């Protein structure tokens, strides 16, 4: 797993994604995916897996896309859990 974290930190996507997850107050876990690493987000017992894509060249776009996607998924999970 340390190799995976090192790769994500090099791409500078994971620190921003991790900070966003912490600020939203959700539990999460980083996992290995097929082609991309995957973050598993848990909100009130519901889980969702999201791939974290991005290459060093597409860093800015990958960060923005990942943060927006995480906010959207967390909002959906909270909405369905509160019903």
C-alpha positions as CSV (number, residue, x, y, z in Angstrom):
1,X,0.0,0.0,0.0
2,X,2.9,2.4,0.6
3,X,3.8,2.2,-3.1
4,X,0.3,3.2,-4.0
5,X,0.4,6.1,-1.6
6,X,3.7,7.2,-2.9
7,X,2.4,7.2,-6.5
8,X,-0.7,9.2,-5.5
9,X,1.4,11.8,-3.6
10,X,3.7,12.2,-6.6
11,X,0.6,13.0,-8.7
12,X,-0.5,15.4,-6.0
13,X,-4.1,14.3,-6.3
14,X,-4.4,12.2,-3.1
15,X,-3.5,14.9,-0.6
16,X,-6.3,17.1,-1.9
17,X,-8.8,14.3,-2.1
18,X,-7.8,13.1,1.5
19,X,-8.2,16.7,2.8
20,X,-11.7,16.9,1.2
21,X,-12.8,13.6,2.7
22,X,-11.6,14.7,6.2
23,X,-13.4,18.1,5.9
24,X,-16.6,16.2,4.9
25,X,-16.3,14.0,8.0
26,X,-16.8,10.7,6.3
27,X,-14.9,7.4,6.8
28,X,-12.8,6.2,3.8
29,X,-10.2,3.6,2.9
30,X,-7.8,3.5,0.0
31,X,-7.6,0.3,-2.0
32,X,-6.0,-1.0,-5.1
33,X,-8.2,-1.1,-8.2
34,X,-7.7,-2.6,-11.6
35,X,-6.2,0.3,-13.5
36,X,-6.5,3.1,-10.9
37,X,-6.5,3.3,-7.1
38,X,-9.9,3.3,-5.5
39,X,-11.2,5.1,-2.4
40,X,-14.0,3.4,-0.5
41,X,-16.3,6.0,1.1
42,X,-18.7,5.1,4.0
43,X,-21.6,7.3,5.1
44,X,-24.0,5.9,7.7
45,X,-23.4,2.3,6.7
46,X,-23.6,2.8,3.0
47,X,-20.5,2.4,0.9
48,X,-19.4,3.6,-2.5
49,X,-16.1,3.0,-4.4
50,X,-14.6,5.7,-6.6
51,X,-11.5,5.4,-8.8
52,X,-8.9,8.1,-8.5
53,X,-7.5,8.8,-11.9
54,X,-4.9,11.2,-13.1
55,X,-1.5,11.5,-14.5
56,X,1.2,14.0,-13.6
57,X,0.2,16.1,-16.6
58,X,-3.5,16.2,-15.9
59,X,-3.0,17.0,-12.2
60,X,-5.2,20.2,-12.0
61,X,-8.1,18.7,-13.9
62,X,-7.8,15.4,-12.0
63,X,-7.9,17.2,-8.7
64,X,-10.9,19.3,-9.6
65,X,-12.8,16.3,-11.0
66,X,-12.0,14.0,-8.0
67,X,-13.1,16.7,-5.5
68,X,-16.4,17.4,-7.3
69,X,-17.1,13.7,-7.7
70,X,-16.5,13.1,-4.0
71,X,-18.8,15.9,-2.9
72,X,-21.5,14.6,-5.2
73,X,-21.3,11.1,-4.0
74,X,-21.2,12.1,-0.3
75,X,-24.3,14.3,-0.8
76,X,-26.1,11.4,-2.5
77,X,-25.2,9.0,0.2
78,X,-26.3,11.4,3.0
79,X,-29.6,12.1,1.1
80,X,-30.4,8.4,0.7
81,X,-29.5,7.6,4.3
82,X,-31.7,10.4,5.7
83,X,-34.4,9.6,3.3
